[in-house]
Amino acid sequence: MALYDRIADLPLAIETDERTSRRREIPGGSTRVTSTFVLLADDAFGAGEDVTYEAVDHEAMPDPPAFDFAGEYTVEEFSRRLEETDLFPTKPPERDVFRNYRRWALESAALDLALTQNDTDLASVLDRDLSPVRFVASDRVPDGDPTRVTDVLAVNPDCEFKLDPSEDWTEETFATLAATDAVSVLDLKGHYDDLEVGQQPSRELYRAVFETFPDAVVEDPAVDDGVRDLLEANRDRLSWDAPITGVEDVRDRPFSAQWCNIKPSRFGTIRSLFETIEYCERHDVRMYGGGQFELCVGRAHAQLLASIFYPDGPNDVAPRSYNEPDVRTELQTSPLEPPADPLGLEWTRLE
């Protein structure tokens, strides 16, 4: 039975819904804003997090929310209801992909509620095991300064990292980071053309990345004739993240996908997420989980999915304490142990 078929007919009842927005400063001096949608009935609730990046899209939401989801559904029926609902009722989102982010928040809230109301959890319904989750920390190396990385390692010497190489990285930057033997994933940000974080392909940078970190996964390179041969020679290490919102995106990579970063919010729907995971399993595409600087339940949901489907990958789902502006004097170490008695999309977090 397909994964989605195992949850599609789960019943759920909704009496009301709520939304709460959160703000928190993150490394680099920026402020992250997310919104948590909660679906309630009697003493049961399900929650999901909207990780839309532009604060204005959260601020534009009416309070109370403009939606009325009261009623009885199956998970599939609720998903169809969302298909017919404008989740940005006051203005279009600043970026189209944010529609997926908000859709995922509500679909995951509905699944959380359905599982809870049926007194079960996701792993049990899918007939899968929960396993300890290996995680890496996503950190900044501003202007090529690796201080943040070395500060984290001073607290947690066994920490692994996902980093974003840039033209600001000097030979000293590369040498310092390579000496840590802690870099597991490098994100080249080659698919964010319309955003400040996006980077054009650079043969010099790409060569330095591949040669300095010979065992690391290399994510989201931009592809043009100037770097194609480098990428072809290292195709077994290439991973894809930003372009992936469904099965077709995995199929359509310029090099056949060997690795895939599964960020639940990018898929929008549970169906698309599960179909993509099954496709990767069938075609031996190695997976790992990704985060979006979540401030609430979204991080827990990403950890849970990693525990069920790709626990041994370099999962970018470190506890939220790793995303605070200042490095804590104590940090939880990898792997994360799954909850002993899970319910819904629950995950135990010690942060």
N, C-alpha and C positions, 0 to 999 in steps of 0.2 A: 504494500500500500504506500502511495506517495505521502511524503511528510505532510503536505497541506491537507490531504484528505483526512488525516488523523485528528485535525483540530477544526476543520471547516464546519462540522455539524454540532460542535459544542454549544449548548444553549447558554444565554446570558440575559439577565433582566437589568434594565437601567431605570432608576427613578429620577436622578438629577446628575448634573455635571458641574465641576468647578475648575477654575484655572488659577494658578499662582505663578508669578514671575519672580526670578531670582537674579541678583547681580553679584558678581564677585570679581575682584582683581586677579589677573593671572600673570605669569611671568612675561616680561616684556613691557609691562606698564599699561596694557590694555584691559578693558573691562568686558567680561563675558556676561551676556544676558541669555537666559533660557526660560521657557515656560513649561510647567507641569500641568497636564490635563488629568483630572481625576473623574472617573465614572463611578457612581455610587448607587447602592440599593440596600436598604435595611442597614446591617452592620458590615456589609462587604463593600470593598472598593477595589478598583484597578487603576493603575497610574501609568502614564507614559510621558516622555519628555520631548518637547519641541526644541531642537537644537539649531533652529534658524539663527544665522549669525548677525543679521542686522537688527539692532535694538529697535529701530523704528517699526519693524514688522511685529514685534511684540507689543509695543506701545499703542499701535493702531487697533489692536483687538478690543472690542467693547468689553466692559466689565459691568455686570456679569456677561459671560460669553453669549454670542448671538445664536448659539445652537440650542436645539431642543432634541436630545437624543432619547428621551424617555420612551420606553417600550420594551418588548421582548423580541429577541433575535436569536439567530445562530451567529457564530463568528463570520461566516460567509455573508449572511444577510446584512450584518452591520457594515462589512466592507463595501457591499453594494450601496448601502445608504451613504457612505462617505464619498463614493464615486459620484453621487448626485448632489453633493453639498459643496458650496463654495467656502473653503476653509480660510479664505482671506476676504471676508465680506466687505471691508471698508476700503481696501486698496489692493492692487496686485502686489505680490511679493517683489522685493528688490532683485531677486534672482529666481529663475524658474525652478531650480532644484529645491528651493525652500518649500514648494508644494509637497514634495516627497517627505521632507522632514516633518512637517505638521501632520501629514497623513499617517506617517509611522507612529507619531506620538499617540494618536487616537486609536490606531489599530492595535498597538501594543498594550494600551490601557484596556481595550476591550478583551484582548486575549488574557491579560492578567486577571481581569474580573471574571471571565468565563471559567478559567481554571480554578480560581478561588471558590466561586459558587458551586463548582462541581467537586470541591474538596480534593483537588489533585494538583499536579505540577507539570511543567512542560516536559521534562525528561521522561516522566512516567507515561504520559500520553503518547510520546514519540517512541517509546520502548527503547530508549537510549540510556546510557550511564552518565552520571556526573563525575568528572575527573578534576583533579587539581589543575589550576590554570597557570601556566608559565606566562609572565608578563614582562614587557619592556616599558621603560619610561620615555615619553616623548618630551624632549627638552630643546631649549633654544641655545644657539651658539652665536649670539649677536656680534656682528662685526668680526667674526672669527675668534671670539674669546671663549675658550672652553671652560671658564671658571665654574659655571653652573654644573656642568658634568662632573668636574673633579670634586665639587662640594657635595654632590649627592653620593659619589663614591666614598667620600670620607665617612658618611653615615651608613651607607649600605654598600660595602665593597663588592658584593656579588651582583649589583644591579646591571641590567642590560639596557641599551638605549636605541631609540629610533630618533635619528637626527636629520636635519635639512641642510645638506651642503650648499654652499653658495660661492659666488666669486670673491666674497670677503674672506674665505678661508685661505690662510697663508700656508706655506710649507710647514711652519711651526705648528699651526692648528692641526694639520693632518697628522704630523708626527706625534703630537701630544695625545690625540684621540686614539691613534693606532696603538700607542703604548699601553693604553688601558685595557685592550683586548675585550672591550665591553660593548662595542658598536655592532648591533645585529641587523638593523634596517636603516637604509639611507634613502630619503625621499627627495627626488630631484625636482618635484613641483613643476613638471613639464606640461600639465594640463589645466592650468589656471590662467589662461591667456588674458582674461578680463580683470584679474585681481592683482593686488600689489605683491602677493606672495609668489605669483607665477614667474617662471624662469625660462628663458630661451635656451635651446640646446647649445652647449659649449663643449667642444672636443677636449679642450685642456682640462676642464673640470671633470667631465665624465671619465677621462683616462685616469686622473688622479684618484677618483672614487673607486674604480674597479681595481686599480693596482694597489692602493693603500689598504683596502679592506677586502681581501680576496675571498672571505667566507661570508660576507654580508649580503642580505637580500637588497636589491636596488629597485626602488619603486618609482613609477610614473616618469620615465624618461620621455622627453619630447623626441620625436623621430624625424630626422631629415637626412639628406645625403651626406652631410658633414660628419654625422655620428653613426650612421647605419651600420658600418662594418664593426665598430666597437660593440654596439648592441648585439649584433648577430653573434659575435664571438663570446658574448656573455649571456646569451639568451636564457640559459638555465637558471640564472639568478634574477631575472627580471620579474617584477610584480606590478600589478595594476590596482589602482585605488579610485582616484577621482572620476574616471570615465565609467565605472562599473555601477549600473543601476538595474541590471537584469541579465538574463542568460545571453541575449544577443550581443551585449557589450563584451562579454567574455569571449564569445566566438569571433568577434570582429577585431581583435587586437592585431597590430601590424606584425607581431611575432606571436606564435601560438602561446597562450598563457601557460606559464609554469607555476606561478604564484598569484594569489588574489587576496587583497585586503577586504574583508567583509565588514563594512560599516552598515549596520541595520537601517539607519535613517536614510541612507542613499536610495534604498529600494522602494520605500514608500509603503508597500503592501507586504503582508506576511507571505502571500502566495509567491511574489517575485523573489523574496529572500530565500524561501525554502526551495524553490525551483532552481535557483542559482547554486545553492549549496549542493543539491543533488547532482547538478550538472558537473560541478567541480569534483565531486566524489567519483562519478562515473569515468571522468576523463583524467583522473590523477593530477588535477590541479591542486597544489598545496595551498591551504588556506590559513589565515590568521585574522584575529579580530582587530577592529580599529575603533578609536574613540573620537569624539568631537568636542572635547573640553566640556563634557556634561557636568552639570551642577547638582543633579538629583538622580532619579531612578534610571535614567538612560545609561549611566555607566554600569549599574548593576545588571541591566538587561544584556549589555554587551559582554559582560563577564560570564553570565549564565550561558549565552549562546556559545562562547568560546569553550566553556566547560563541557558542553554536550558534543560539539562538532569538531573543534580543532584545539584541544587543550595544550598540545605540545608546540604549537606555533609561536613565533615571536609576537605575542598578542599585545597590541598597543592599548591595553585596558588597565593600566596601573591604577591603584587607588587614587582618589581625587586629591589626597594629600600631596601627591607628587606634582600637582599643578598649582600649588600655592606660590605666591611671589617669593617668599623666603623658604629656604630649605629647612625642614624640621630637624630637630636633634634626634628624633627616632622615626624610622620609616619601615613600613611593613615590607617583608621580603617575599620574593617569589619562591614557590608557587602559592597561589591563593587556594585555600581549602574550600570546597563547596559546602553548602549548608547540609546539616545532618537530616533535618526534617523540612524539606522545602514545601512551599505552597505558592501557587500562581507562578509569577516570574521572580520570586523572591531570591535574594542572594545575601549572604552574610558578609558585611564589610567592616573591617577594623581599620579605622583611619585616624 
